[in-house]
C-alpha cells in the first residue's frame, strides 16, 4: 500500500482548469518561489479562513 507523502490526515486532490488560469497560477507561484500546489494551498486556505461566500456565476 502506498503512503501519502504529506503524511497522515492528509488527502491529495487534483483539478482541471483552463490553460490561461493554470499559467497565471504558475506565474504567481514562481514569483514567490513556491510550487503551484503550495501556492494554491495558501490562497485556498486564506479564502477558507476568511469565511467569505463564493459567488458562482457564468462569465
mmCIF file of the N, C-alpha and C atoms, coordinates in Angstrom:
data_MODEL
# 
_entry.id   MODEL 
# 
loop_
_atom_site.group_PDB 
_atom_site.id 
_atom_site.type_symbol 
_atom_site.label_atom_id 
_atom_site.label_alt_id 
_atom_site.label_comp_id 
_atom_site.label_asym_id 
_atom_site.label_entity_id 
_atom_site.label_seq_id 
_atom_site.pdbx_PDB_ins_code 
_atom_site.Cartn_x 
_atom_site.Cartn_y 
_atom_site.Cartn_z 
_atom_site.occupancy 
_atom_site.B_iso_or_equiv 
_atom_site.pdbx_formal_charge 
_atom_site.auth_seq_id 
_atom_site.auth_comp_id 
_atom_site.auth_asym_id 
_atom_site.auth_atom_id 
_atom_site.pdbx_PDB_model_num 
ATOM 1   N N  . UNK A 1 1  ? 0.841   -1.179 0.000   1.00 0.00 ? 1  UNK A N  1 
ATOM 2   C CA . UNK A 1 1  ? 0.000   0.000  0.000   1.00 0.00 ? 1  UNK A CA 1 
ATOM 3   C C  . UNK A 1 1  ? 0.889   1.247  0.000   1.00 0.00 ? 1  UNK A C  1 
ATOM 4   N N  . UNK A 1 2  ? 0.544   2.211  -0.836  1.00 0.00 ? 2  UNK A N  1 
ATOM 5   C CA . UNK A 1 2  ? 1.300   3.459  -0.911  1.00 0.00 ? 2  UNK A CA 1 
ATOM 6   C C  . UNK A 1 2  ? 0.901   4.393  0.228   1.00 0.00 ? 2  UNK A C  1 
ATOM 7   N N  . UNK A 1 3  ? 1.832   5.205  0.647   1.00 0.00 ? 3  UNK A N  1 
ATOM 8   C CA . UNK A 1 3  ? 1.535   6.198  1.681   1.00 0.00 ? 3  UNK A CA 1 
ATOM 9   C C  . UNK A 1 3  ? 1.520   7.577  1.060   1.00 0.00 ? 3  UNK A C  1 
ATOM 10  N N  . UNK A 1 4  ? 0.760   8.465  1.663   1.00 0.00 ? 4  UNK A N  1 
ATOM 11  C CA . UNK A 1 4  ? 0.692   9.845  1.202   1.00 0.00 ? 4  UNK A CA 1 
ATOM 12  C C  . UNK A 1 4  ? 1.962   10.568 1.635   1.00 0.00 ? 4  UNK A C  1 
ATOM 13  N N  . UNK A 1 5  ? 2.691   11.188 0.713   1.00 0.00 ? 5  UNK A N  1 
ATOM 14  C CA . UNK A 1 5  ? 3.937   11.859 1.094   1.00 0.00 ? 5  UNK A CA 1 
ATOM 15  C C  . UNK A 1 5  ? 3.744   13.014 2.069   1.00 0.00 ? 5  UNK A C  1 
ATOM 16  N N  . UNK A 1 6  ? 2.541   13.571 2.151   1.00 0.00 ? 6  UNK A N  1 
ATOM 17  C CA . UNK A 1 6  ? 2.296   14.678 3.077   1.00 0.00 ? 6  UNK A CA 1 
ATOM 18  C C  . UNK A 1 6  ? 2.032   14.177 4.497   1.00 0.00 ? 6  UNK A C  1 
ATOM 19  N N  . UNK A 1 7  ? 1.789   12.893 4.661   1.00 0.00 ? 7  UNK A N  1 
ATOM 20  C CA . UNK A 1 7  ? 1.596   12.334 5.992   1.00 0.00 ? 7  UNK A CA 1 
ATOM 21  C C  . UNK A 1 7  ? 0.164   11.955 6.284   1.00 0.00 ? 7  UNK A C  1 
ATOM 22  N N  . UNK A 1 8  ? -0.031  11.433 7.508   1.00 0.00 ? 8  UNK A N  1 
ATOM 23  C CA . UNK A 1 8  ? -1.366  11.022 7.934   1.00 0.00 ? 8  UNK A CA 1 
ATOM 24  C C  . UNK A 1 8  ? -2.292  12.223 8.060   1.00 0.00 ? 8  UNK A C  1 
ATOM 25  N N  . UNK A 1 9  ? -3.561  11.983 7.827   1.00 0.00 ? 9  UNK A N  1 
ATOM 26  C CA . UNK A 1 9  ? -4.545  13.054 7.976   1.00 0.00 ? 9  UNK A CA 1 
ATOM 27  C C  . UNK A 1 9  ? -4.555  14.027 6.811   1.00 0.00 ? 9  UNK A C  1 
ATOM 28  N N  . UNK A 1 10 ? -3.985  13.629 5.683   1.00 0.00 ? 10 UNK A N  1 
ATOM 29  C CA . UNK A 1 10 ? -3.986  14.487 4.504   1.00 0.00 ? 10 UNK A CA 1 
ATOM 30  C C  . UNK A 1 10 ? -4.616  13.751 3.334   1.00 0.00 ? 10 UNK A C  1 
ATOM 31  N N  . UNK A 1 11 ? -4.996  14.485 2.336   1.00 0.00 ? 11 UNK A N  1 
ATOM 32  C CA . UNK A 1 11 ? -5.567  13.915 1.122   1.00 0.00 ? 11 UNK A CA 1 
ATOM 33  C C  . UNK A 1 11 ? -5.088  14.737 -0.062  1.00 0.00 ? 11 UNK A C  1 
ATOM 34  N N  . UNK A 1 12 ? -4.676  14.067 -1.112  1.00 0.00 ? 12 UNK A N  1 
ATOM 35  C CA . UNK A 1 12 ? -4.241  14.732 -2.327  1.00 0.00 ? 12 UNK A CA 1 
ATOM 36  C C  . UNK A 1 12 ? -5.421  14.852 -3.265  1.00 0.00 ? 12 UNK A C  1 
ATOM 37  N N  . UNK A 1 13 ? -5.645  16.058 -3.813  1.00 0.00 ? 13 UNK A N  1 
ATOM 38  C CA . UNK A 1 13 ? -6.712  16.275 -4.779  1.00 0.00 ? 13 UNK A CA 1 
ATOM 39  C C  . UNK A 1 13 ? -6.114  16.863 -6.048  1.00 0.00 ? 13 UNK A C  1 
ATOM 40  N N  . UNK A 1 14 ? -6.796  16.691 -7.138  1.00 0.00 ? 14 UNK A N  1 
ATOM 41  C CA . UNK A 1 14 ? -6.353  17.265 -8.406  1.00 0.00 ? 14 UNK A CA 1 
ATOM 42  C C  . UNK A 1 14 ? -7.515  17.952 -9.095  1.00 0.00 ? 14 UNK A C  1 
ATOM 43  N N  . UNK A 1 15 ? -7.234  18.986 -9.859  1.00 0.00 ? 15 UNK A N  1 
ATOM 44  C CA . UNK A 1 15 ? -8.282  19.707 -10.577 1.00 0.00 ? 15 UNK A CA 1 
ATOM 45  C C  . UNK A 1 15 ? -7.827  19.989 -12.002 1.00 0.00 ? 15 UNK A C  1 
ATOM 46  N N  . UNK A 1 16 ? -8.777  20.091 -12.888 1.00 0.00 ? 16 UNK A N  1 
ATOM 47  C CA . UNK A 1 16 ? -8.525  20.521 -14.256 1.00 0.00 ? 16 UNK A CA 1 
ATOM 48  C C  . UNK A 1 16 ? -9.068  21.935 -14.401 1.00 0.00 ? 16 UNK A C  1 
ATOM 49  N N  . UNK A 1 17 ? -8.327  22.786 -15.112 1.00 0.00 ? 17 UNK A N  1 
ATOM 50  C CA . UNK A 1 17 ? -8.781  24.158 -15.321 1.00 0.00 ? 17 UNK A CA 1 
ATOM 51  C C  . UNK A 1 17 ? -8.306  24.631 -16.677 1.00 0.00 ? 17 UNK A C  1 
ATOM 52  N N  . UNK A 1 18 ? -8.848  25.734 -17.109 1.00 0.00 ? 18 UNK A N  1 
ATOM 53  C CA . UNK A 1 18 ? -8.428  26.314 -18.383 1.00 0.00 ? 18 UNK A CA 1 
ATOM 54  C C  . UNK A 1 18 ? -6.951  26.665 -18.317 1.00 0.00 ? 18 UNK A C  1 
ATOM 55  N N  . UNK A 1 19 ? -6.288  26.490 -19.452 1.00 0.00 ? 19 UNK A N  1 
ATOM 56  C CA . UNK A 1 19 ? -4.848  26.709 -19.532 1.00 0.00 ? 19 UNK A CA 1 
ATOM 57  C C  . UNK A 1 19 ? -4.466  28.121 -19.077 1.00 0.00 ? 19 UNK A C  1 
ATOM 58  N N  . UNK A 1 20 ? -5.254  29.121 -19.442 1.00 0.00 ? 20 UNK A N  1 
ATOM 59  C CA . UNK A 1 20 ? -4.946  30.510 -19.072 1.00 0.00 ? 20 UNK A CA 1 
ATOM 60  C C  . UNK A 1 20 ? -4.867  30.665 -17.551 1.00 0.00 ? 20 UNK A C  1 
ATOM 61  N N  . UNK A 1 21 ? -5.814  30.076 -16.833 1.00 0.00 ? 21 UNK A N  1 
ATOM 62  C CA . UNK A 1 21 ? -5.824  30.178 -15.372 1.00 0.00 ? 21 UNK A CA 1 
ATOM 63  C C  . UNK A 1 21 ? -4.644  29.406 -14.783 1.00 0.00 ? 21 UNK A C  1 
ATOM 64  N N  . UNK A 1 22 ? -4.359  28.233 -15.326 1.00 0.00 ? 22 UNK A N  1 
ATOM 65  C CA . UNK A 1 22 ? -3.242  27.432 -14.832 1.00 0.00 ? 22 UNK A CA 1 
ATOM 66  C C  . UNK A 1 22 ? -1.917  28.171 -15.016 1.00 0.00 ? 22 UNK A C  1 
ATOM 67  N N  . UNK A 1 23 ? -1.725  28.785 -16.169 1.00 0.00 ? 23 UNK A N  1 
ATOM 68  C CA . UNK A 1 23 ? -0.493  29.534 -16.435 1.00 0.00 ? 23 UNK A CA 1 
ATOM 69  C C  . UNK A 1 23 ? -0.358  30.720 -15.476 1.00 0.00 ? 23 UNK A C  1 
ATOM 70  N N  . UNK A 1 24 ? -1.484  31.385 -15.174 1.00 0.00 ? 24 UNK A N  1 
ATOM 71  C CA . UNK A 1 24 ? -1.458  32.513 -14.249 1.00 0.00 ? 24 UNK A CA 1 
ATOM 72  C C  . UNK A 1 24 ? -1.062  32.041 -12.845 1.00 0.00 ? 24 UNK A C  1 
ATOM 73  N N  . UNK A 1 25 ? -1.614  30.914 -12.412 1.00 0.00 ? 25 UNK A N  1 
ATOM 74  C CA . UNK A 1 25 ? -1.257  30.379 -11.095 1.00 0.00 ? 25 UNK A CA 1 
ATOM 75  C C  . UNK A 1 25 ? 0.220   29.992 -11.047 1.00 0.00 ? 25 UNK A C  1 
ATOM 76  N N  . UNK A 1 26 ? 0.714   29.372 -12.115 1.00 0.00 ? 26 UNK A N  1 
ATOM 77  C CA . UNK A 1 26 ? 2.127   29.001 -12.177 1.00 0.00 ? 26 UNK A CA 1 
ATOM 78  C C  . UNK A 1 26 ? 3.020   30.233 -12.112 1.00 0.00 ? 26 UNK A C  1 
ATOM 79  N N  . UNK A 1 27 ? 2.640   31.281 -12.818 1.00 0.00 ? 27 UNK A N  1 
ATOM 80  C CA . UNK A 1 27 ? 3.416   32.525 -12.837 1.00 0.00 ? 27 UNK A CA 1 
ATOM 81  C C  . UNK A 1 27 ? 3.460   33.158 -11.449 1.00 0.00 ? 27 UNK A C  1 
ATOM 82  N N  . UNK A 1 28 ? 2.322   33.203 -10.787 1.00 0.00 ? 28 UNK A N  1 
ATOM 83  C CA . UNK A 1 28 ? 2.265   33.795 -9.449  1.00 0.00 ? 28 UNK A CA 1 
ATOM 84  C C  . UNK A 1 28 ? 3.079   32.989 -8.453  1.00 0.00 ? 28 UNK A C  1 
ATOM 85  N N  . UNK A 1 29 ? 2.971   31.659 -8.544  1.00 0.00 ? 29 UNK A N  1 
ATOM 86  C CA . UNK A 1 29 ? 3.724   30.788 -7.642  1.00 0.00 ? 29 UNK A CA 1 
ATOM 87  C C  . UNK A 1 29 ? 5.222   30.964 -7.852  1.00 0.00 ? 29 UNK A C  1 
ATOM 88  N N  . UNK A 1 30 ? 5.642   30.998 -9.113  1.00 0.00 ? 30 UNK A N  1 
ATOM 89  C CA . UNK A 1 30 ? 7.058   31.156 -9.429  1.00 0.00 ? 30 UNK A CA 1 
ATOM 90  C C  . UNK A 1 30 ? 7.602   32.475 -8.885  1.00 0.00 ? 30 UNK A C  1 
ATOM 91  N N  . UNK A 1 31 ? 6.792   33.533 -8.940  1.00 0.00 ? 31 UNK A N  1 
ATOM 92  C CA . UNK A 1 31 ? 7.252   34.837 -8.455  1.00 0.00 ? 31 UNK A CA 1 
ATOM 93  C C  . UNK A 1 31 ? 7.501   34.826 -6.946  1.00 0.00 ? 31 UNK A C  1 
ATOM 94  N N  . UNK A 1 32 ? 6.878   33.866 -6.260  1.00 0.00 ? 32 UNK A N  1 
ATOM 95  C CA . UNK A 1 32 ? 7.065   33.729 -4.811  1.00 0.00 ? 32 UNK A CA 1 
ATOM 96  C C  . UNK A 1 32 ? 7.981   32.550 -4.478  1.00 0.00 ? 32 UNK A C  1 
ATOM 97  N N  . UNK A 1 33 ? 8.579   31.965 -5.499  1.00 0.00 ? 33 UNK A N  1 
ATOM 98  C CA . UNK A 1 33 ? 9.456   30.799 -5.349  1.00 0.00 ? 33 UNK A CA 1 
ATOM 99  C C  . UNK A 1 33 ? 8.756   29.651 -4.632  1.00 0.00 ? 33 UNK A C  1 
ATOM 100 N N  . UNK A 1 34 ? 7.495   29.410 -5.038  1.00 0.00 ? 34 UNK A N  1 
ATOM 101 C CA . UNK A 1 34 ? 6.686   28.318 -4.494  1.00 0.00 ? 34 UNK A CA 1 
ATOM 102 C C  . UNK A 1 34 ? 6.293   27.385 -5.618  1.00 0.00 ? 34 UNK A C  1 
ATOM 103 N N  . UNK A 1 35 ? 5.961   26.156 -5.269  1.00 0.00 ? 35 UNK A N  1 
ATOM 104 C CA . UNK A 1 35 ? 5.360   25.273 -6.260  1.00 0.00 ? 35 UNK A CA 1 
ATOM 105 C C  . UNK A 1 35 ? 3.931   25.755 -6.492  1.00 0.00 ? 35 UNK A C  1 
ATOM 106 N N  . UNK A 1 36 ? 3.379   25.380 -7.627  1.00 0.00 ? 36 UNK A N  1 
ATOM 107 C CA . UNK A 1 36 ? 1.993   25.775 -7.917  1.00 0.00 ? 36 UNK A CA 1 
ATOM 108 C C  . UNK A 1 36 ? 1.061   25.191 -6.871  1.00 0.00 ? 36 UNK A C  1 
ATOM 109 N N  . UNK A 1 37 ? 1.296   23.940 -6.474  1.00 0.00 ? 37 UNK A N  1 
ATOM 110 C CA . UNK A 1 37 ? 0.460   23.301 -5.458  1.00 0.00 ? 37 UNK A CA 1 
ATOM 111 C C  . UNK A 1 37 ? 0.512   24.023 -4.117  1.00 0.00 ? 37 UNK A C  1 
ATOM 112 N N  . UNK A 1 38 ? 1.718   24.430 -3.705  1.00 0.00 ? 38 UNK A N  1 
ATOM 113 C CA . UNK A 1 38 ? 1.863   25.152 -2.437  1.00 0.00 ? 38 UNK A CA 1 
ATOM 114 C C  . UNK A 1 38 ? 1.150   26.499 -2.500  1.00 0.00 ? 38 UNK A C  1 
ATOM 115 N N  . UNK A 1 39 ? 1.280   27.182 -3.647  1.00 0.00 ? 39 UNK A N  1 
ATOM 116 C CA . UNK A 1 39 ? 0.616   28.477 -3.813  1.00 0.00 ? 39 UNK A CA 1 
ATOM 117 C C  . UNK A 1 39 ? -0.900  28.315 -3.736  1.00 0.00 ? 39 UNK A C  1 
ATOM 118 N N  . UNK A 1 40 ? -1.429  27.315 -4.444  1.00 0.00 ? 40 UNK A N  1 
ATOM 119 C CA . UNK A 1 40 ? -2.875  27.084 -4.419  1.00 0.00 ? 40 UNK A CA 1 
ATOM 120 C C  . UNK A 1 40 ? -3.355  26.753 -3.007  1.00 0.00 ? 40 UNK A C  1 
ATOM 121 N N  . UNK A 1 41 ? -2.573  25.958 -2.285  1.00 0.00 ? 41 UNK A N  1 
ATOM 122 C CA . UNK A 1 41 ? -2.932  25.601 -0.912  1.00 0.00 ? 41 UNK A CA 1 
ATOM 123 C C  . UNK A 1 41 ? -3.019  26.855 -0.037  1.00 0.00 ? 41 UNK A C  1 
ATOM 124 N N  . UNK A 1 42 ? -2.071  27.775 -0.223  1.00 0.00 ? 42 UNK A N  1 
ATOM 125 C CA . UNK A 1 42 ? -2.067  29.009 0.566   1.00 0.00 ? 42 UNK A CA 1 
ATOM 126 C C  . UNK A 1 42 ? -3.286  29.871 0.239   1.00 0.00 ? 42 UNK A C  1 
ATOM 127 N N  . UNK A 1 43 ? -3.549  30.108 -1.056  1.00 0.00 ? 43 UNK A N  1 
ATOM 128 C CA . UNK A 1 43 ? -4.650  31.014 -1.393  1.00 0.00 ? 43 UNK A CA 1 
ATOM 129 C C  . UNK A 1 43 ? -6.006  30.393 -1.051  1.00 0.00 ? 43 UNK A C  1 
ATOM 130 N N  . UNK A 1 44 ? -6.144  29.082 -1.216  1.00 0.00 ? 44 UNK A N  1 
ATOM 131 C CA . UNK A 1 44 ? -7.398  28.439 -0.816  1.00 0.00 ? 44 UNK A CA 1 
ATOM 132 C C  . UNK A 1 44 ? -7.570  28.467 0.694   1.00 0.00 ? 44 UNK A C  1 
ATOM 133 N N  . UNK A 1 45 ? -6.486  28.254 1.421   1.00 0.00 ? 45 UNK A N  1 
ATOM 134 C CA . UNK A 1 45 ? -6.549  28.317 2.888   1.00 0.00 ? 45 UNK A CA 1 
ATOM 135 C C  . UNK A 1 45 ? -6.945  29.691 3.380   1.00 0.00 ? 45 UNK A C  1 
ATOM 136 N N  . UNK A 1 46 ? -6.375  30.727 2.774   1.00 0.00 ? 46 UNK A N  1 
ATOM 137 C CA . UNK A 1 46 ? -6.725  32.102 3.165   1.00 0.00 ? 46 UNK A CA 1 
ATOM 138 C C  . UNK A 1 46 ? -8.195  32.398 2.876   1.00 0.00 ? 46 UNK A C  1 
ATOM 139 N N  . UNK A 1 47 ? -8.676  31.928 1.720   1.00 0.00 ? 47 UNK A N  1 
ATOM 140 C CA . UNK A 1 47 ? -10.083 32.143 1.381   1.00 0.00 ? 47 UNK A CA 1 
ATOM 141 C C  . UNK A 1 47 ? -10.985 31.421 2.384   1.00 0.00 ? 47 UNK A C  1 
ATOM 142 N N  . UNK A 1 48 ? -10.663 30.176 2.709   1.00 0.00 ? 48 UNK A N  1 
ATOM 143 C CA . UNK A 1 48 ? -11.484 29.429 3.666   1.00 0.00 ? 48 UNK A CA 1 
ATOM 144 C C  . UNK A 1 48 ? -11.489 30.095 5.035   1.00 0.00 ? 48 UNK A C  1 
ATOM 145 N N  . UNK A 1 49 ? -10.327 30.581 5.484   1.00 0.00 ? 49 UNK A N  1 
ATOM 146 C CA . UNK A 1 49 ? -10.243 31.260 6.781   1.00 0.00 ? 49 UNK A CA 1 
ATOM 147 C C  . UNK A 1 49 ? -11.055 32.547 6.797   1.00 0.00 ? 49 UNK A C  1 
ATOM 148 N N  . UNK A 1 50 ? -11.206 33.191 5.632   1.00 0.00 ? 50 UNK A N  1 
ATOM 149 C CA . UNK A 1 50 ? -11.931 34.460 5.572   1.00 0.00 ? 50 UNK A CA 1 
ATOM 150 C C  . UNK A 1 50 ? -13.429 34.273 5.833   1.00 0.00 ? 50 UNK A C  1 
ATOM 151 N N  . UNK A 1 51 ? -13.927 33.069 5.572   1.00 0.00 ? 51 UNK A N  1 
ATOM 152 C CA . UNK A 1 51 ? -15.347 32.803 5.774   1.00 0.00 ? 51 UNK A CA 1 
ATOM 153 C C  . UNK A 1 51 ? -16.249 33.413 4.715   1.00 0.00 ? 51 UNK A C  1 
ATOM 154 N N  . UNK A 1 52 ? -15.660 33.996 3.679   1.00 0.00 ? 52 UNK A N  1 
ATOM 155 C CA . UNK A 1 52 ? -16.463 34.623 2.631   1.00 0.00 ? 52 UNK A CA 1 
ATOM 156 C C  . UNK A 1 52 ? -17.126 33.576 1.755   1.00 0.00 ? 52 UNK A C  1 
ATOM 157 N N  . UNK A 1 53 ? -18.315 33.878 1.312   1.00 0.00 ? 53 UNK A N  1 
ATOM 158 C CA . UNK A 1 53 ? -19.036 33.011 0.402   1.00 0.00 ? 53 UNK A CA 1 
ATOM 159 C C  . UNK A 1 53 ? -18.508 33.207 -1.018  1.00 0.00 ? 53 UNK A C  1 
ATOM 160 N N  . UNK A 1 54 ? -18.450 32.137 -1.761  1.00 0.00 ? 54 UNK A N  1 
ATOM 161 C CA . UNK A 1 54 ? -18.040 32.196 -3.156  1.00 0.00 ? 54 UNK A CA 1 
ATOM 162 C C  . UNK A 1 54 ? -19.279 32.351 -4.010  1.00 0.00 ? 54 UNK A C  1 
ATOM 163 N N  . UNK A 1 55 ? -19.292 33.389 -4.827  1.00 0.00 ? 55 UNK A N  1 
ATOM 164 C CA . UNK A 1 55 ? -20.432 33.645 -5.699  1.00 0.00 ? 55 UNK A CA 1 
ATOM 165 C C  . UNK A 1 55 ? -20.156 32.998 -7.048  1.00 0.00 ? 55 UNK A C  1 
ATOM 166 N N  . UNK A 1 56 ? -20.930 31.986 -7.385  1.00 0.00 ? 56 UNK A N  1 
ATOM 167 C CA . UNK A 1 56 ? -20.758 31.301 -8.653  1.00 0.00 ? 56 UNK A CA 1 
ATOM 168 C C  . UNK A 1 56 ? -21.649 31.934 -9.701  1.00 0.00 ? 56 UNK A C  1 
ATOM 169 N N  . UNK A 1 57 ? -21.057 32.280 -10.824 1.00 0.00 ? 57 UNK A N  1 
ATOM 170 C CA . UNK A 1 57 ? -21.801 32.881 -11.913 1.00 0.00 ? 57 UNK A CA 1 
ATOM 171 C C  . UNK A 1 57 ? -21.095 32.614 -13.230 1.00 0.00 ? 57 UNK A C  1 
ATOM 172 N N  . UNK A 1 58 ? -21.837 32.645 -14.302 1.00 0.00 ? 58 UNK A N  1 
ATOM 173 C CA . UNK A 1 58 ? -21.233 32.474 -15.614 1.00 0.00 ? 58 UNK A CA 1 
ATOM 174 C C  . UNK A 1 58 ? -20.652 33.787 -16.080 1.00 0.00 ? 58 UNK A C  1 
ATOM 175 N N  . UNK A 1 59 ? -19.505 33.710 -16.762 1.00 0.00 ? 59 UNK A N  1 
ATOM 176 C CA . UNK A 1 59 ? -18.901 34.923 -17.310 1.00 0.00 ? 59 UNK A CA 1 
ATOM 177 C C  . UNK A 1 59 ? -19.467 35.221 -18.671 1.00 0.00 ? 59 UNK A C  1 
# 
